[in-house]
Amino acid sequence: MLLSIENYISWRKSNKVIHIRYISGDTAVLSISKNGIDAEAMYINDSSKEYIIEAECWFTIETLGIQTELEDNIHIGKLTVAPDDWKPEPRLNP
């Protein structure tokens, strides 16, 4: 998969575990939300590391530069793509 400013992975989740491996290019950022409320972000820039997204976790991937090449298995399961304006948001305390 080749990520660019125009070509990124919007928020989605899969019913299968996803494996991501950095191949080349600029650093990318992977954000994961296990519950649709809280999210954590990590940089993808180490070709010796495999990044794992557990099944049913929301995630997004964007390059932080011009382009990033990744190896992935994103399309092995059933994907649910979030609406364009959706992102994890903390609950408001009453």
N, CA, C and O atoms as a GROMACS GRO file, in nm:
protein
  376
    1MET      N    1   0.086  -0.116   0.000
    1MET     CA    2   0.000   0.000   0.000
    1MET      C    3   0.091   0.123   0.000
    1MET      O    4   0.191   0.127   0.071
    2LEU      N    5   0.055   0.221  -0.080
    2LEU     CA    6   0.130   0.345  -0.087
    2LEU      C    7   0.042   0.458  -0.035
    2LEU      O    8  -0.061   0.490  -0.094
    3LEU      N    9   0.085   0.519   0.076
    3LEU     CA   10   0.012   0.631   0.135
    3LEU      C   11   0.070   0.762   0.084
    3LEU      O   12   0.191   0.773   0.064
    4SER      N   13  -0.016   0.860   0.063
    4SER     CA   14   0.027   0.995   0.029
    4SER      C   15  -0.068   1.092   0.098
    4SER      O   16  -0.158   1.051   0.171
    5ILE      N   17  -0.048   1.220   0.075
    5ILE     CA   18  -0.136   1.319   0.136
    5ILE      C   19  -0.280   1.297   0.091
    5ILE      O   20  -0.373   1.312   0.170
    6GLU      N   21  -0.300   1.261  -0.035
    6GLU     CA   22  -0.435   1.238  -0.088
    6GLU      C   23  -0.484   1.096  -0.063
    6GLU      O   24  -0.605   1.072  -0.061
    7ASN      N   25  -0.394   1.002  -0.044
    7ASN     CA   26  -0.429   0.860  -0.031
    7ASN      C   27  -0.393   0.813   0.110
    7ASN      O   28  -0.278   0.778   0.137
    8TYR      N   29  -0.490   0.812   0.198
    8TYR     CA   30  -0.468   0.770   0.336
    8TYR      C   31  -0.578   0.672   0.374
    8TYR      O   32  -0.676   0.656   0.301
    9ILE      N   33  -0.563   0.607   0.488
    9ILE     CA   34  -0.663   0.512   0.537
    9ILE      C   35  -0.749   0.586   0.639
    9ILE      O   36  -0.701   0.621   0.748
   10SER      N   37  -0.875   0.610   0.604
   10SER     CA   38  -0.966   0.680   0.696
   10SER      C   39  -1.007   0.585   0.808
   10SER      O   40  -0.976   0.466   0.804
   11TRP      N   41  -1.077   0.638   0.908
   11TRP     CA   42  -1.120   0.556   1.022
   11TRP      C   43  -1.204   0.439   0.974
   11TRP      O   44  -1.299   0.455   0.898
   12ARG      N   45  -1.166   0.318   1.020
   12ARG     CA   46  -1.236   0.195   0.985
   12ARG      C   47  -1.202   0.087   1.085
   12ARG      O   48  -1.112   0.105   1.168
   13LYS      N   49  -1.271  -0.024   1.079
   13LYS     CA   50  -1.237  -0.139   1.162
   13LYS      C   51  -1.262  -0.265   1.081
   13LYS      O   52  -1.340  -0.265   0.986
   14SER      N   53  -1.196  -0.373   1.122
   14SER     CA   54  -1.207  -0.501   1.054
   14SER      C   55  -1.248  -0.608   1.154
   14SER      O   56  -1.223  -0.594   1.274
   15ASN      N   57  -1.309  -0.713   1.105
   15ASN     CA   58  -1.342  -0.824   1.194
   15ASN      C   59  -1.225  -0.923   1.205
   15ASN      O   60  -1.238  -1.027   1.270
   16LYS      N   61  -1.112  -0.891   1.143
   16LYS     CA   62  -0.991  -0.973   1.148
   16LYS      C   63  -0.875  -0.891   1.204
   16LYS      O   64  -0.876  -0.768   1.196
   17VAL      N   65  -0.775  -0.958   1.261
   17VAL     CA   66  -0.653  -0.891   1.306
   17VAL      C   67  -0.578  -0.841   1.182
   17VAL      O   68  -0.567  -0.912   1.083
   18ILE      N   69  -0.526  -0.719   1.190
   18ILE     CA   70  -0.453  -0.659   1.079
   18ILE      C   71  -0.306  -0.644   1.117
   18ILE      O   72  -0.274  -0.605   1.229
   19HIS      N   73  -0.219  -0.675   1.022
   19HIS     CA   74  -0.075  -0.662   1.040
   19HIS      C   75  -0.024  -0.556   0.942
   19HIS      O   76  -0.056  -0.560   0.823
   20ILE      N   77   0.056  -0.463   0.992
   20ILE     CA   78   0.114  -0.356   0.911
   20ILE      C   79   0.265  -0.362   0.928
   20ILE      O   80   0.316  -0.378   1.039
   21ARG      N   81   0.338  -0.348   0.817
   21ARG     CA   82   0.484  -0.342   0.824
   21ARG      C   83   0.532  -0.226   0.736
   21ARG      O   84   0.489  -0.212   0.621
   22TYR      N   85   0.621  -0.145   0.792
   22TYR     CA   86   0.681  -0.032   0.719
   22TYR      C   87   0.778  -0.088   0.615
   22TYR      O   88   0.857  -0.176   0.645
   23ILE      N   89   0.770  -0.036   0.493
   23ILE     CA   90   0.862  -0.076   0.386
   23ILE      C   91   0.961   0.036   0.357
   23ILE      O   92   1.082   0.015   0.362
   24SER      N   93   0.910   0.156   0.325
   24SER     CA   94   0.999   0.267   0.290
   24SER      C   95   0.923   0.399   0.292
   24SER      O   96   0.801   0.404   0.307
   25GLY      N   97   1.000   0.506   0.277
   25GLY     CA   98   0.940   0.639   0.267
   25GLY      C   99   0.934   0.712   0.400
   25GLY      O  100   1.008   0.682   0.494
   26ASP      N  101   0.844   0.808   0.406
   26ASP     CA  102   0.830   0.893   0.524
   26ASP      C  103   0.760   0.818   0.637
   26ASP      O  104   0.690   0.719   0.615
   27THR      N  105   0.780   0.868   0.757
   27THR     CA  106   0.710   0.814   0.874
   27THR      C  107   0.560   0.832   0.856
   27THR      O  108   0.514   0.933   0.803
   28ALA      N  109   0.484   0.733   0.901
   28ALA     CA  110   0.338   0.741   0.901
   28ALA      C  111   0.292   0.735   1.046
   28ALA      O  112   0.368   0.696   1.135
   29VAL      N  113   0.168   0.774   1.069
   29VAL     CA  114   0.111   0.763   1.203
   29VAL      C  115  -0.010   0.670   1.197
   29VAL      O  116  -0.098   0.685   1.112
   30LEU      N  117  -0.012   0.575   1.289
   30LEU     CA  118  -0.123   0.480   1.304
   30LEU      C  119  -0.196   0.516   1.432
   30LEU      O  120  -0.136   0.517   1.540
   31SER      N  121  -0.324   0.546   1.422
   31SER     CA  122  -0.406   0.575   1.539
   31SER      C  123  -0.505   0.461   1.556
   31SER      O  124  -0.568   0.417   1.459
   32ILE      N  125  -0.519   0.412   1.680
   32ILE     CA  126  -0.607   0.300   1.710
   32ILE      C  127  -0.699   0.337   1.825
   32ILE      O  128  -0.656   0.395   1.925
   33SER      N  129  -0.826   0.302   1.811
   33SER     CA  130  -0.924   0.320   1.918
   33SER      C  131  -0.993   0.186   1.943
   33SER      O  132  -1.063   0.135   1.855
   34LYS      N  133  -0.972   0.131   2.061
   34LYS     CA  134  -1.034   0.002   2.095
   34LYS      C  135  -1.182   0.016   2.124
   34LYS      O  136  -1.257  -0.080   2.107
   35ASN      N  137  -1.226   0.134   2.169
   35ASN     CA  138  -1.365   0.150   2.213
   35ASN      C  139  -1.441   0.261   2.140
   35ASN      O  140  -1.557   0.287   2.173
   36GLY      N  141  -1.380   0.327   2.044
   36GLY     CA  142  -1.446   0.436   1.973
   36GLY      C  143  -1.452   0.565   2.053
   36GLY      O  144  -1.514   0.662   2.010
   37ILE      N  145  -1.387   0.566   2.170
   37ILE     CA  146  -1.386   0.684   2.257
   37ILE      C  147  -1.243   0.734   2.274
   37ILE      O  148  -1.211   0.848   2.241
   38ASP      N  149  -1.156   0.647   2.326
   38ASP     CA  150  -1.016   0.681   2.346
   38ASP      C  151  -0.935   0.632   2.226
   38ASP      O  152  -0.972   0.534   2.162
   39ALA      N  153  -0.825   0.701   2.197
   39ALA     CA  154  -0.738   0.659   2.087
   39ALA      C  155  -0.593   0.677   2.127
   39ALA      O  156  -0.560   0.765   2.207
   40GLU      N  157  -0.508   0.594   2.071
   40GLU     CA  158  -0.364   0.609   2.089
   40GLU      C  159  -0.300   0.612   1.952
   40GLU      O  160  -0.348   0.549   1.858
   41ALA      N  161  -0.190   0.685   1.941
   41ALA     CA  162  -0.122   0.699   1.813
   41ALA      C  163   0.022   0.649   1.826
   41ALA      O  164   0.084   0.661   1.932
   42MET      N  165   0.073   0.593   1.717
   42MET     CA  166   0.212   0.548   1.715
   42MET      C  167   0.270   0.576   1.577
   42MET      O  168   0.199   0.576   1.476
   43TYR      N  169   0.400   0.599   1.574
   43TYR     CA  170   0.468   0.622   1.448
   43TYR      C  171   0.503   0.489   1.384
   43TYR      O  172   0.542   0.395   1.452
   44ILE      N  173   0.489   0.482   1.252
   44ILE     CA  174   0.529   0.365   1.175
   44ILE      C  175   0.650   0.407   1.093
   44ILE      O  176   0.638   0.482   0.997
   45ASN      N  177   0.768   0.358   1.133
   45ASN     CA  178   0.891   0.394   1.062
   45ASN      C  179   1.003   0.294   1.086
   45ASN      O  180   1.120   0.325   1.061
   46ASP      N  181   0.970   0.176   1.133
   46ASP     CA  182   1.069   0.075   1.168
   46ASP      C  183   1.040  -0.052   1.089
   46ASP      O  184   0.943  -0.122   1.117
   47SER      N  185   1.125  -0.082   0.991
   47SER     CA  186   1.099  -0.198   0.904
   47SER      C  187   1.116  -0.331   0.976
   47SER      O  188   1.074  -0.434   0.923
   48SER      N  189   1.176  -0.331   1.094
   48SER     CA  190   1.194  -0.456   1.167
   48SER      C  191   1.077  -0.487   1.260
   48SER      O  192   1.075  -0.591   1.325
   49LYS      N  193   0.979  -0.397   1.267
   49LYS     CA  194   0.867  -0.414   1.359
   49LYS      C  195   0.737  -0.436   1.282
   49LYS      O  196   0.712  -0.373   1.179
   50GLU      N  197   0.653  -0.525   1.334
   50GLU     CA  198   0.519  -0.545   1.280
   50GLU      C  199   0.420  -0.475   1.373
   50GLU      O  200   0.426  -0.492   1.494
   51TYR      N  201   0.332  -0.397   1.316
   51TYR     CA  202   0.232  -0.324   1.392
   51TYR      C  203   0.100  -0.402   1.381
   51TYR      O  204   0.056  -0.434   1.271
   52ILE      N  205   0.039  -0.432   1.494
   52ILE     CA  206  -0.080  -0.516   1.496
   52ILE      C  207  -0.202  -0.436   1.542
   52ILE      O  208  -0.197  -0.365   1.643
   53ILE      N  209  -0.310  -0.450   1.467
   53ILE     CA  210  -0.438  -0.388   1.501
   53ILE      C  211  -0.534  -0.503   1.531
   53ILE      O  212  -0.564  -0.584   1.443
   54GLU      N  213  -0.580  -0.510   1.653
   54GLU     CA  214  -0.670  -0.619   1.693
   54GLU      C  215  -0.805  -0.606   1.620
   54GLU      O  216  -0.845  -0.497   1.580
   55ALA      N  217  -0.872  -0.718   1.604
   55ALA     CA  218  -1.004  -0.720   1.539
   55ALA      C  219  -1.100  -0.628   1.614
   55ALA      O  220  -1.096  -0.619   1.737
   56GLU      N  221  -1.187  -0.562   1.540
   56GLU     CA  222  -1.291  -0.473   1.593
   56GLU      C  223  -1.239  -0.344   1.656
   56GLU      O  224  -1.314  -0.275   1.726
   57CYS      N  225  -1.112  -0.310   1.633
   57CYS     CA  226  -1.057  -0.182   1.678
   57CYS      C  227  -1.062  -0.083   1.562
   57CYS      O  228  -1.025  -0.116   1.449
   58TRP      N  229  -1.106   0.038   1.590
   58TRP     CA  230  -1.105   0.143   1.490
   58TRP      C  231  -0.961   0.188   1.467
   58TRP      O  232  -0.882   0.190   1.561
   59PHE      N  233  -0.926   0.223   1.342
   59PHE     CA  234  -0.790   0.268   1.313
   59PHE      C  235  -0.789   0.360   1.191
   59PHE      O  236  -0.881   0.358   1.108
   60THR      N  237  -0.685   0.439   1.182
   60THR     CA  238  -0.658   0.524   1.067
   60THR      C  239  -0.506   0.529   1.048
   60THR      O  240  -0.432   0.519   1.146
   61ILE      N  241  -0.460   0.545   0.925
   61ILE     CA  242  -0.317   0.556   0.896
   61ILE      C  243  -0.297   0.670   0.798
   61ILE      O  244  -0.364   0.677   0.695
   62GLU      N  245  -0.202   0.760   0.831
   62GLU     CA  246  -0.170   0.873   0.744
   62GLU      C  247  -0.020   0.891   0.737
   62GLU      O  248   0.050   0.868   0.836
   63THR      N  249   0.031   0.931   0.621
   63THR     CA  250   0.173   0.964   0.611
   63THR      C  251   0.196   1.101   0.674
   63THR      O  252   0.110   1.188   0.670
   64LEU      N  253   0.313   1.118   0.730
   64LEU     CA  254   0.351   1.249   0.785
   64LEU      C  255   0.438   1.326   0.688
   64LEU      O  256   0.484   1.436   0.718
   65GLY      N  257   0.461   1.270   0.571
   65GLY     CA  258   0.543   1.334   0.469
   65GLY      C  259   0.474   1.330   0.335
   65GLY      O  260   0.353   1.354   0.324
   66ILE      N  261   0.552   1.299   0.232
   66ILE     CA  262   0.498   1.294   0.097
   66ILE      C  263   0.440   1.157   0.065
   66ILE      O  264   0.331   1.147   0.008
   67GLN      N  265   0.513   1.050   0.101
   67GLN     CA  266   0.458   0.917   0.079
   67GLN      C  267   0.525   0.814   0.168
   67GLN      O  268   0.640   0.828   0.207
   68THR      N  269   0.449   0.709   0.198
   68THR     CA  270   0.495   0.599   0.282
   68THR      C  271   0.448   0.469   0.217
   68THR      O  272   0.333   0.458   0.176
   69GLU      N  273   0.539   0.372   0.206
   69GLU     CA  274   0.501   0.241   0.154
   69GLU      C  275   0.490   0.143   0.270
   69GLU      O  276   0.582   0.130   0.350
   70LEU      N  277   0.376   0.074   0.277
   70LEU     CA  278   0.350  -0.023   0.383
   70LEU      C  279   0.307  -0.156   0.322
   70LEU      O  280   0.250  -0.161   0.213
   71GLU      N  281   0.336  -0.263   0.394
   71GLU     CA  282   0.281  -0.394   0.361
   71GLU      C  283   0.167  -0.418   0.459
   71GLU      O  284   0.181  -0.390   0.578
   72ASP      N  285   0.055  -0.470   0.410
   72ASP     CA  286  -0.061  -0.484   0.499
   72ASP      C  287  -0.150  -0.599   0.454
   72ASP      O  288  -0.135  -0.652   0.344
   73ASN      N  289  -0.242  -0.635   0.541
   73ASN     CA  290  -0.346  -0.734   0.508
   73ASN      C  291  -0.484  -0.677   0.542
   73ASN      O  292  -0.573  -0.750   0.585
   74ILE      N  293  -0.501  -0.548   0.521
   74ILE     CA  294  -0.624  -0.478   0.560
   74ILE      C  295  -0.749  -0.538   0.497
   74ILE      O  296  -0.855  -0.538   0.560
   75HIS      N  297  -0.740  -0.590   0.378
   75HIS     CA  298  -0.860  -0.634   0.307
   75HIS      C  299  -0.896  -0.781   0.325
   75HIS      O  300  -0.976  -0.834   0.249
   76ILE      N  301  -0.836  -0.849   0.425
   76ILE     CA  302  -0.868  -0.991   0.444
   76ILE      C  303  -1.002  -1.013   0.513
   76ILE      O  304  -1.062  -1.120   0.498
   77GLY      N  305  -1.049  -0.916   0.588
   77GLY     CA  306  -1.174  -0.934   0.663
   77GLY      C  307  -1.283  -0.842   0.611
   77GLY      O  308  -1.270  -0.780   0.506
   78LYS      N  309  -1.390  -0.836   0.688
   78LYS     CA  310  -1.501  -0.746   0.657
   78LYS      C  311  -1.471  -0.610   0.720
   78LYS      O  312  -1.456  -0.600   0.842
   79LEU      N  313  -1.461  -0.507   0.638
   79LEU     CA  314  -1.430  -0.372   0.686
   79LEU      C  315  -1.557  -0.291   0.708
   79LEU      O  316  -1.653  -0.300   0.631
   80THR      N  317  -1.556  -0.213   0.815
   80THR     CA  318  -1.659  -0.113   0.840
   80THR      C  319  -1.590   0.022   0.834
   80THR      O  320  -1.501   0.049   0.914
   81VAL      N  321  -1.628   0.107   0.740
   81VAL     CA  322  -1.568   0.239   0.724
   81VAL      C  323  -1.656   0.341   0.795
   81VAL      O  324  -1.777   0.345   0.773
   82ALA      N  325  -1.594   0.423   0.879
   82ALA     CA  326  -1.668   0.526   0.952
   82ALA      C  327  -1.709   0.640   0.859
   82ALA      O  328  -1.646   0.659   0.755
   83PRO      N  329  -1.814   0.715   0.895
   83PRO     CA  330  -1.848   0.835   0.817
   83PRO      C  331  -1.728   0.931   0.813
   83PRO      O  332  -1.645   0.931   0.903
   84ASP      N  333  -1.721   1.012   0.708
   84ASP     CA  334  -1.607   1.103   0.689
   84ASP      C  335  -1.580   1.193   0.809
   84ASP      O  336  -1.465   1.225   0.837
   85ASP      N  337  -1.684   1.235   0.879
   85ASP     CA  338  -1.666   1.330   0.989
   85ASP      C  339  -1.652   1.261   1.126
   85ASP      O  340  -1.650   1.329   1.228
   86TRP      N  341  -1.642   1.127   1.129
   86TRP     CA  342  -1.632   1.054   1.256
   86TRP      C  343  -1.489   1.044   1.303
   86TRP      O  344  -1.397   1.030   1.222
   87LYS      N  345  -1.469   1.051   1.434
   87LYS     CA  346  -1.341   1.022   1.499
   87LYS      C  347  -1.373   0.989   1.644
   87LYS      O  348  -1.477   1.029   1.696
   88PRO      N  349  -1.284   0.915   1.711
   88PRO     CA  350  -1.307   0.885   1.852
   88PRO      C  351  -1.311   1.014   1.934
   88PRO      O  352  -1.226   1.101   1.917
   89GLU      N  353  -1.409   1.025   2.020
   89GLU     CA  354  -1.420   1.144   2.105
   89GLU      C  355  -1.451   1.101   2.247
   89GLU      O  356  -1.538   1.016   2.268
   90PRO      N  357  -1.382   1.159   2.344
   90PRO     CA  358  -1.409   1.126   2.484
   90PRO      C  359  -1.553   1.159   2.521
   90PRO      O  360  -1.612   1.253   2.469
   91ARG      N  361  -1.608   1.081   2.612
   91ARG     CA  362  -1.743   1.108   2.662
   91ARG      C  363  -1.743   1.236   2.744
   91ARG      O  364  -1.645   1.267   2.812
   92LEU      N  365  -1.852   1.308   2.737
   92LEU     CA  366  -1.867   1.428   2.820
   92LEU      C  367  -1.920   1.387   2.956
   92LEU      O  368  -2.014   1.308   2.965
   93ASN      N  369  -1.860   1.439   3.062
   93ASN     CA  370  -1.908   1.411   3.197
   93ASN      C  371  -2.030   1.498   3.225
   93ASN      O  372  -2.027   1.618   3.200
   94PRO      N  373  -2.139   1.439   3.278
   94PRO     CA  374  -2.260   1.518   3.306
   94PRO      C  375  -2.241   1.614   3.423
   94PRO      O  376  -2.333   1.687   3.458
   0.00000   0.00000   0.00000
